[in-house]
Amino acid sequence: CGGSISNSSGILQSPFYPGSYPNNVDCIWEIQVENNFRVMLTFRDIMMQRGRCQYDYIEVYDGPPHSSPLLGRLCSRSLPTYISSSNMMTVRFHSDSRHTFRGFQAHYSSIAADDNTTLLCLPDYMHAVVSRGYLESQGYSAQMVTLNDRRCKPTVTSREVIFNIPYNGCGTTREENNDTINYSNVIKVTSSGYIIRRKKDIHLHISCKMLQNTWKQIMYVAEDAVDMNENQFGRYDINITFYDSSSFLRQVHDSPYYIDLNQNLYLQAYLHSSDPNLIVFVDTCVASPDPRDFNTVAYDIIKNGCVRDSSYATYYSPSSHFARFKFNAFEFISRYPSVYLRCDLRVCRLGDYSSRCYQGCAGSRFKRDASSAQEKVDVLVGPLRLRQGGAQSTSAG
């Protein structure tokens, strides 16, 4: 029932299909294909409670579920096809406590988008590409393409005009809304006439938005030009690294990492971003012998910001993009050949004291404040193995 999907094609269906679906379920599938592809969703079968789709229904969103347009709401036997405007689509299935039926089945696949313009929101900059073929078809040359800040020049190849636009420079503006941080810039294509102009200028508005769990990337053309939309979705880049001491000078590159019982383990989480106005916060770290299952056999080191292991401690960090902490290897590790860590980290606006990053121990009562922009990122670390009889570390290179 729901989940994140990254395959290029597949099948979605209601729980127990073609048997009757259960009551009171709310399934959300987030389909994310490769950059510069679109999601095509075709319904093959729908048998649900009819009416005005108030009780049991399917919703299709053009992107993330809480911040994207609703493409359609279904409960009848009509079998439509939807195509996203980005590389992401969300499908929600809801049932109430009354009648139950066969449900639905749908097929999704990825289709290539046009290559007139492309946009990637990378950790340190926006990577925007404009096709020279498209410019020439509109009567423009590559020399007419500039950024808001003309000092930031593009790279011009035989086929493309390429801009690498930093989040904190080249005229990029930063705007904070209720639940997003929006970085924007404008690529301008200007005709060369000084007194009269035969063609309209083209403005490519570029925007990277930080949303819950995603970066939303938008490129569109304004000012009565050809209507183009270029939407992409990506994720924050955060890694966690072991260090050999509390000075955090030398990384541990061994994999597996062989350790002794009660040995101090030093970890550093690092957010890769050129925006200095973000902060990373360690919300939860759980240990498990199975990297795919952190529920059946698990040990909480810190959960919802509340320290559960007495050896856990934090260290001063040189920047808000770092979070440093340590704990001791525990008896739990002696019962299993390998142990993995999964840490949930939050990214928030620096100085936003209403956000999760400044709440500390929240227990199970914390609910995300809709007025604060933040993102949850899961990072897996390991394996850790107990050193026995002079076991040697194997370098992963």
Salt bridges, closest charged atoms under 4 A:
ASP26 OD1 - ARG92 NE 2.91
ASP26 OD1 - HIS94 ND1 3.23
ASP45 OD2 - ARG102 NE 2.82
GLU59 OE2 - ARG73 NE 3.39
GLU59 OE1 - ARG92 NH1 3.26
ASP149 OD1 - ARG151 NE 3.07
GLU176 OE2 - ARG174 NH1 2.72
GLU176 OE1 - ARG349 NE 3.02
ASP201 OD2 - ARG197 NH1 2.50
GLU223 OE2 - HIS203 ND1 3.16
ASP224 OD2 - LYS200 NZ 3.99
GLU230 OE2 - ARG38 NH2 3.63
ASP244 OD2 - ARG250 NE 2.79
ASP260 OD1 - ARG387 NE 3.25
ASP275 OD2 - ARG174 NE 3.05
ASP283 OD1 - ARG356 NE 2.97
ASP290 OD1 - ARG292 NH2 3.48
ASP300 OD2 - ARG308 NH1 3.88
ASP344 OD1 - ARG342 NE 3.96
ASP344 OD2 - LYS376 NZ 3.93
ASP352 OD2 - ARG349 NH2 3.07
